[in-house]
């Protein structure tokens, strides 16, 4: 089973049922796409015009992904945690206790509490995201006199795509995959199949 990493905000959105999609940059980025075979249940490929190089999609319809997130080993006085706490949980967000928060990269499979099942995979450029997909990417939604706006409570926008752009750039801009570069991505739809793991 393949693992996938999410930020704390994304974890909370998944657990609240607001996030049912994620986008991940394709590596390496194609220069020119000449053909796409979108049936990810069989195989998804991007074919490059500049040679025989191909990229096989690492995500398949029906595949399960176990989620990695920031976590810590905790003392036994946290009776409900079985030795693990998660930074995305607000009640533990300020936890210190002599234990350090660990990168999601170091989370073992047994400590994961969320499993996702892929329901669709598409290839697109990041700026091709629709309003609907931006919303199910987990952007916050607030109402002001009955009008929806998206993003942080005190810094929202009327366009959900703009709110998603802020999220995208907060993760990928420093990695050279910012919104303005419009990278190719795997657009992955999923459903949460469990919420157990270490809990």
N, C-alpha and C positions, 0 to 999 in steps of 0.2 A: 504494500500500500504506500502511495506517495504522500509526502507531507507538504504543507503549504503554510507560509507565515503570514500573520495578520497583525496590524497595529492594534493598540488598545481600543481606539475608537471603532475600528471595524469589528472587533470582537463583541463590543457592546451592541453594535447594530445587528450583527448576526443573531445574538441571543435575544434581542428584542423583535426579531423577525423583519427588520427594515432592510437588511442587506441580503440579497439573493443573487448578486453578480459580483464578479471581480475582473479586473483587467490586468494583464501582466505583459510587459514588453517582450517581443520576440527577439531572441538572441541566436545568432547575430541578426542585425537589422538588414532586411533585403534592400537592395538599391532600387530594383525595378521588379515588380511582381508580374510574371507573365502567365501564371495559371494558379488557380486555387481549387483544391478538391475539398469541399466543405464537409463531407460526411465524416465527422470526427469519430463516429462509431467504428469506422474502418481505419481510416488514416487521413490526416490532414497534412498536406504538403504545400510549401511555397516553392515555386520554381524560379530560379534566377535567370535573367536574360544573359548575364555576363559569365556563363560557364555552366558546369553541371552541378554546382552546389545546391543541395536541397536541405530544407529544414523539416523535420518530422515533428508534428504536434505532440508535446509530452502529456497532453490532457485528452481523455477519451470520454465520450458519453457513457454513463453508467459506472465510471470509475469512482472509487471512494478516496477521499483525501482526509488525512488526519491533520488537525490544526495545531500549529506551534504558536505560542504566545509568550510574552514576558512573564516569568514566574519566579518563585523563591521557595526554598525549603524552609519550613517553619517549625517552631517548637511544638511540643505535644499539647500545650494548653489550647491550641486551636483545634478543638475536638472534631469539628465537622470537615476538616480539610484533608485528612489522611496524609499529612506531612507536606502538602503542597498548597500554596496560595497563588493567586493570579492577580497581576497588577491591574488588569482591566476591571476587577471588582472594586467598586468605590470604597467599600468598607475596609479594604486592605491597602488602599492607595498610599497611605502615609505610614505604612508599616516599616519599622526599622529593625528593632529587636536583635541587632547584631548579625542579621542575615542580609545578603545582597540580592538585589533583583538580578536575575540571569537572563541573558539574551535568549530569544526564541530558538536560536540555532542550537542551543544546548538542551532543549527540552527532549526528554526521552519519550518514546511512544506511549508508555504506560501512564505518563502524567497528563497526556492530552485529554481534554474533556469534551471536545467537539469533533464530530465526523461529518463531512459533507459528501453528497453524491452529485456528480456532474450530470446536468440535464441537457446542456447544449454547449457547443463551442463554435465560435465564429472567428474569422480573421477580419480585422478592420484597422483603420488608423484611429488614433485616440480622439481626434476632433470630430469623428463621425458619430460619436455617442449621441443618442437621442435624449430628449427630456425625460422620457419614461425610464430609460436605462440609467440615467444619472441619478434618478430618485431611488431605484432599487440597488444602486451601488452603496446606498446607506447614508446619503447626505441628510443632515438634520432638516426637518420641516417645521416651521412655526407659522402661526396665524396672527395677523395684525388687522383687526377689524374685519375678520373674515377673509382676508387676502393672504395667500400662502407666500412665504419667502423661505429661502433655503440657505443653509450654512449655520455658523455659530449664532447664538441667540442675539448678540448685540452687533453682529457684523454680517447680516444676511444679504441675499441678492434675490431679485425676482426671477432670475434665470437659473434653474437647477444645474445647467451645464457649467455655469461660472462657478457655482459652489463646488462642483466636482473638480473643476480645473484647479481650485485652491488645494483640494485634498491631493490630487495627482502631483502637483508641483512640490508639495510639502514632503513627498516621499521620493520622487524621481528626478527633480530638477538637478540636484547635486550629483546624481548618477549619470547625467548626460542624456536623460530621456524626458526632458520637460515637455509640457503641453505645446509650446510654440514650435518645437521641432517635429511635432505630429508623428510620433513613431508608430510603427505597426505593432499591434497588440493581439494577444489571445483574449477574446471576450468570452468569459466562462460563466454560465448560469449554473446554479446549484440549489440543492435543498438540504437542510440540516436533518440528518438521520438520527442523531442522538445528541445528548448533552449529559454525558456521564463521566467517563474517564476516571480521574482521581477523586471525583466528588462522591 
